[in-house]
């Protein structure tokens, strides 16, 4: 696409061609609006960390029917392991399903490589009629009489005007801050993810992870692999590669003095992980900020002439049970696109009219889910859940299965002994059980 001229005026400018931005552009462009989708990378996805698990296939199917038949997906996820780790032991909860909800179209989830997937998804926005402008950095918003009327770009002409700007520019959104919608985020509200993609033959992946055909799995780890830093690790199976990484709360990295790449190497060397990586070759290494505080960290999402969606709005659900973001990015992008259509119908882009966006986030189950699990991020990042309980679980199971000639012990005495040795207090356990109930049960 040619560079826009100063005289160009768009109905909608979407900043960021990730899942949120492309979804918003598709919805708005299909309605006949003049949409510009701006991406700072050489192509959509070029700046993204590669491996990801995408949940919410059925939702995307409503936007693009049969999308998985044309999109560059890796494997459909039919197996998920949650693994508690001590320095030498791993205790896992293994879920596997061959039911139609997981192992038949439209499938429940897929592993994807973001550079490939984001590029394909942005192409769907182009096919819908949106203009895609790449290699373009947006430096800020243009405001006139208290209303956002466009964006400043690092190009010769310097400005692009629009009736509405949709900010999908990622965690710690600079545009949302400039528009007065987002405060500067604290380090405990952000996590840093460091990821690698390791090449491995398809046959080895199937054999090593006990998979057939295009089946895939997700493994999620918590405990000693983050070495006292608050966070966790993951391992995803792709078609002929593995995506793995460590995600740690920025504040805890500062407190503990841990370096992310050191935690990644510690994770890869763990005896429960190293055999899975045997013979794999490094293809990619990258890092990315992730908003993980959920409901409490969300900015204001609406200003006159502007909406905020995706990671820029804090829509990453990190609750332990759920670690999802791409689906909420798409859902919020679709809601933003619909709000843009309604605003153009009445030719009113004031905050009052654009508040329709926040109303739409409820039926799209964005606000619904984040409000329901608003207590979970604090619980998940608690010191005892992160470090103490995984160690206790691993030690208890290790003793339970040990055969050394001594009398067998029952589970409760074993667990109480592990509690005493760890220094855990009964009152702490009761408090954490109540917090868990508030986070997950009601």
Rosetta blueprint (number, residue, H / E / L):
1 X L
2 X L
3 X L
4 X L
5 X L
6 X L
7 X L
8 X L
9 X E
10 X E
11 X E
12 X E
13 X E
14 X E
15 X E
16 X L
17 X L
18 X L
19 X H
20 X H
21 X H
22 X H
23 X H
24 X H
25 X H
26 X H
27 X H
28 X H
29 X H
30 X H
31 X L
32 X L
33 X L
34 X L
35 X E
36 X E
37 X E
38 X E
39 X L
40 X L
41 X L
42 X L
43 X L
44 X L
45 X L
46 X L
47 X L
48 X L
49 X L
50 X L
51 X E
52 X E
53 X E
54 X E
55 X E
56 X L
57 X H
58 X H
59 X H
60 X H
61 X H
62 X H
63 X H
64 X L
65 X L
66 X L
67 X H
68 X H
69 X H
70 X L
71 X L
72 X L
73 X E
74 X E
75 X E
76 X E
77 X E
78 X E
79 X E
80 X E
81 X E
82 X E
83 X E
84 X E
85 X E
86 X L
87 X L
88 X L
89 X L
90 X E
91 X E
92 X E
93 X E
94 X E
95 X E
96 X E
97 X L
98 X L
99 X L
100 X H
101 X H
102 X H
103 X H
104 X L
105 X L
106 X L
107 X L
108 X L
109 X E
110 X E
111 X E
112 X E
113 X E
114 X H
115 X H
116 X H
117 X H
118 X H
119 X H
120 X H
121 X H
122 X H
123 X H
124 X H
125 X H
126 X H
127 X H
128 X H
129 X L
130 X L
131 X E
132 X E
133 X E
134 X L
135 X L
136 X L
137 X L
138 X E
139 X E
140 X E
141 X E
142 X E
143 X E
144 X E
145 X L
146 X L
147 X E
148 X E
149 X E
150 X E
151 X E
152 X E
153 X E
154 X L
155 X L
156 X L
157 X L
158 X L
159 X E
160 X E
161 X E
162 X E
163 X E
164 X E
165 X E
166 X E
167 X E
168 X L
169 X L
170 X L
171 X L
172 X L
173 X L
174 X H
175 X H
176 X H
177 X H
178 X H
179 X L
180 X L
181 X L
182 X L
183 X L
184 X L
185 X L
186 X L
187 X H
188 X H
189 X H
190 X E
191 X E
192 X E
193 X E
194 X E
195 X E
196 X E
197 X E
198 X E
199 X E
200 X L
201 X L
202 X H
203 X H
204 X H
205 X H
206 X H
207 X H
208 X H
209 X H
210 X L
211 X L
212 X L
213 X L
214 X L
215 X E
216 X E
217 X E
218 X E
219 X E
220 X E
221 X E
222 X E
223 X E
224 X H
225 X H
226 X H
227 X L
228 X L
229 X L
230 X L
231 X E
232 X E
233 X E
234 X E
235 X E
236 X E
237 X E
238 X L
239 X L
240 X L
241 X E
242 X E
243 X E
244 X E
245 X E
246 X E
247 X E
248 X E
249 X E
250 X H
251 X H
252 X H
253 X H
254 X H
255 X H
256 X H
257 X L
258 X L
259 X L
260 X H
261 X H
262 X H
263 X H
264 X H
265 X H
266 X H
267 X H
268 X H
269 X H
270 X L
271 X L
272 X L
273 X L
274 X H
275 X H
276 X H
277 X H
278 X L
279 X L
280 X L
281 X E
282 X E
283 X E
284 X E
285 X E
286 X E
287 X E
288 X E
289 X E
290 X E
291 X E
292 X L
293 X L
294 X H
295 X H
296 X H
297 X H
298 X L
299 X L
300 X L
301 X L
302 X E
303 X E
304 X L
305 X L
306 X E
307 X E
308 X E
309 X L
310 X H
311 X H
312 X H
313 X H
314 X L
315 X L
316 X L
317 X E
318 X E
319 X L
320 X L
321 X L
322 X L
323 X E
324 X E
325 X L
326 X H
327 X H
328 X H
329 X H
330 X H
331 X H
332 X H
333 X H
334 X H
335 X H
336 X H
337 X H
338 X H
339 X H
340 X H
341 X H
342 X H
343 X H
344 X H
345 X H
346 X H
347 X L
348 X L
349 X L
350 X L
351 X H
352 X H
353 X H
354 X H
355 X L
356 X H
357 X H
358 X H
359 X H
360 X H
361 X H
362 X H
363 X H
364 X L
365 X L
366 X H
367 X H
368 X H
369 X H
370 X H
371 X H
372 X H
373 X L
374 X L
375 X L
376 X H
377 X H
378 X H
379 X H
380 X H
381 X L
382 X L
383 X H
384 X H
385 X H
386 X H
387 X H
388 X H
389 X H
390 X H
391 X H
392 X H
393 X H
394 X H
395 X H
396 X H
397 X H
398 X H
399 X H
400 X H
401 X L
402 X L
403 X L
404 X L
405 X L
406 X L
407 X L
408 X L
409 X L
410 X L
411 X H
412 X H
413 X H
414 X H
415 X H
416 X H
417 X H
418 X H
419 X H
420 X H
421 X H
422 X H
423 X L
424 X L
425 X L
426 X H
427 X H
428 X H
429 X H
430 X H
431 X H
432 X H
433 X H
434 X H
435 X H
436 X H
437 X H
438 X H
439 X H
440 X H
441 X L
442 X L
